[in-house]
Amino acid sequence: MTPKPWLLHYPKEVPPTYPYPKTNLADFLIQAAANYPTHTALHFMGKEMKYAELLEGAYRFAHAVRGLGVQQGDRVAIMLPNCPQLVIAYYGTLLAGGIVVMTNPLYMPRELEHQLADSGAAVILTLDLLVKRVREVVSRTAVRHIVVTSVKDYLPFPKNLLYPLKAKKDGTPLPEVAYEEGVHAFLKLMHAASGTPCRTDVDADRDLAMLQYTGGTTGLSKGVMLTHSNVIANTVQTRLWAYKSVPGKERYLAALPFFHVFGLTVLMNQAILLGGCLILVPKFEAGQILSIIQRLKPTIFPGAPTMYIALTNHPEIGKYDLSSINMCISGAAPLPHEVQVRFEEITGGRLIEGYGLTEASPVTHANNIWETRRSGSIGIPFPDTAAKIVHPETGEDLPPGEMGELAVFGPQVMQGYWNAPEETARVLRGGWLRTGDMARMDEDGFFYIMDRMKDIIIAGGFNIYPREIEEVLFSHPAIEEAVVVGVPDKYRGETVKVYVVRKEGHQLDAKELEVWCRERLAAYKVPHLYQFRETLPKTLAGKVLRRKLLEEESDIGDSEPEKVTK
């Protein structure tokens, strides 16, 4: 076996190593505007922005934040859904030498305060709908300036399409923003600022481009320090992998939120690198997405499994022409094989599974898009990326076929956690990032994720991997979505519980499902508890919140779990 057996499965068009540019990440936009000034950069609810216009907007924002006192290395928070203002502010902050802190617009005050206080952000850009929430916490942070943009700044799109933010739907006007000291109107700042070139030189290997906060599923979220080099490398790696993509021609369906690092890299940064068009979608809604694909003909559609599940199960999917889709990469959660097969049949495009984490900018592995791939596998490591399986306690390298913790190494791996040296030392060891994911590698170098170490269910001394059970559940014709968790059990320590969403028009009860699982799983893996629900709680990136399900146990009400007697 070679040290990197996966290289034998690289397409001939993909180099195993590459000289990544050492520059400001915003140079992607400068170069795209030079090559494609009149090409559409952004399509947003029927309106378009050309590359030359986008670059001028970024220059204006860079001058504007400098006018607010932002210096090189200062943090600027952006709390917006996918919209033109976000893209302008992201590249404008980088041009000014600032560090971007992407912030989820659904954050509640406690979450928002932690992120702003921890990052030390000096400026935050947000929506008028969210100003009240921001004002609640800024006095306990380092924020000196709140920049406010309106849903009307670029076009008056319908409020019911706003991501799920609670805009008033009864026609009553939204409260006016009081622009007192420290609160600024986005458009007023932009109009007053210069549109002349404004670019800060950076040490790409040392200077941070972003503080990207982790999801915080195991406590308070941590700021992942990503340099310009980290993000540039991962953007280029994803572009090399999709080698058939054509500069200046691709149309990216941007339904993944940009405040999530997956959306940032595989959508926004990659589209700008290639001079492609970003079709901005503030909120995923299956019917709307089908209509957008038919009308606007996107060619690339990265997403989360829940998005592809929702589309393939849409009752009217047969009425739409989805043939423009050439390639999709699924991330954020495991991709069920049944969903992959069905989506490819419908579109004629390729849907492959990849793997990443915030700490790696985020992508480290993917299946080949047009060549050999393996069902259930996250694929093989990207160019310049190494991966191995180690013993979770000793760190000893494990041979192919053995289960252990996945560790990765490459130019996309973070510098560490912001203000958390002990946490950094725990996961970064000699440059290797310990992912916390249990996995195995086969003889050919294809990797398979079993589960997060914290998600593994230990029942009666047996290790049970939720993903394996979920694959069995997804193969049932009546199931639209399913998630598996471990719950306390006095006898076994933990037992397996499943949450199931039935497909519309289908009937299914716990007894039927228990028989289905028993025919396909060892007895100790068969779920003991079944709960049928209308929906599952998810992040805006489409990842099911297992922790939230467990927290809801005491509020189940009429939806008591159905127990199966053994």
HELIX and SHEET records of a PDB file:
HELIX    1   1 PRO A    5  HIS A    9  5                                   5    
HELIX    2   2 ASP A   27  ASN A   35  1                                   9    
HELIX    3   3 TYR A   51  GLY A   67  1                                  17    
HELIX    4   4 PRO A   84  LEU A   95  1                                  12    
HELIX    5   5 PRO A  109  SER A  119  1                                  11    
HELIX    6   6 ASP A  128  LEU A  130  5                                   3    
HELIX    7   7 VAL A  131  VAL A  137  1                                   7    
HELIX    8   8 VAL A  138  ARG A  140  5                                   3    
HELIX    9   9 LYS A  159  LEU A  161  5                                   3    
HELIX   10  10 PHE A  186  ALA A  192  1                                   7    
HELIX   11  11 HIS A  228  TRP A  241  1                                  14    
HELIX   12  12 VAL A  261  GLY A  263  1                                   3    
HELIX   13  13 LEU A  264  ASN A  269  3                                   6    
HELIX   14  14 GLN A  270  LEU A  274  1                                   5    
HELIX   15  15 ALA A  286  LEU A  296  1                                  11    
HELIX   16  16 PRO A  305  THR A  312  1                                   8    
HELIX   17  17 ILE A  317  LYS A  319  5                                   3    
HELIX   18  18 HIS A  337  THR A  347  1                                  11    
HELIX   19  19 THR A  358  ALA A  360  5                                   3    
HELIX   20  20 PRO A  421  VAL A  427  1                                   7    
HELIX   21  21 MET A  453  ASP A  455  5                                   3    
HELIX   22  22 PRO A  466  PHE A  474  1                                   9    
HELIX   23  23 ALA A  510  ARG A  518  1                                   9    
HELIX   24  24 ALA A  523  LYS A  525  5                                   3    
HELIX   25  25 ARG A  546  GLU A  551  1                                   6    
HELIX   26  26 GLU A  552  ASP A  555  5                                   4    
SHEET    1   A 4 LYS A  47  LYS A  50  0                                        
SHEET    2   A 4 THR A  40  PHE A  44 -1                                        
SHEET    3   A 4 CYS A 277  LEU A 280  1                                        
SHEET    4   A 4 ARG A 251  ALA A 254  1                                        
SHEET    1   B 5 ILE A  99  MET A 102  0                                        
SHEET    2   B 5 ARG A  75  MET A  79  1                                        
SHEET    3   B 5 VAL A 123  LEU A 127  1                                        
SHEET    4   B 5 HIS A 145  THR A 149  1                                        
SHEET    5   B 5 VAL A 183  ALA A 185  1                                        
SHEET    1   C 3 LEU A 208  TYR A 213  0                                        
SHEET    2   C 3 GLY A 223  THR A 227 -1                                        
SHEET    3   C 3 GLY A 416  TYR A 417 -1                                        
SHEET    1   D 4 MET A 327  SER A 330  0                                        
SHEET    2   D 4 ARG A 350  GLY A 356  1                                        
SHEET    3   D 4 VAL A 363  ALA A 366 -1                                        
SHEET    4   D 4 ILE A 380  PRO A 381 -1                                        
SHEET    1   E 4 ALA A 386  VAL A 390  0                                        
SHEET    2   E 4 GLY A 404  PHE A 409 -1                                        
SHEET    3   E 4 TRP A 432  MET A 441 -1                                        
SHEET    4   E 4 LEU A 428  ARG A 429 -1                                        
SHEET    1   F 4 ALA A 386  VAL A 390  0                                        
SHEET    2   F 4 GLY A 404  PHE A 409 -1                                        
SHEET    3   F 4 TRP A 432  MET A 441 -1                                        
SHEET    4   F 4 PHE A 447  ARG A 452 -1                                        
SHEET    1   G 2 ILE A 457  ALA A 459  0                                        
SHEET    2   G 2 PHE A 462  ILE A 464 -1                                        
SHEET    1   H 4 ILE A 479  ASP A 489  0                                        
SHEET    2   H 4 GLY A 493  ARG A 502 -1                                        
SHEET    3   H 4 LEU A 529  PHE A 532  1                                        
SHEET    4   H 4 GLU A 562  LYS A 563 -1                                        
END                                                                             
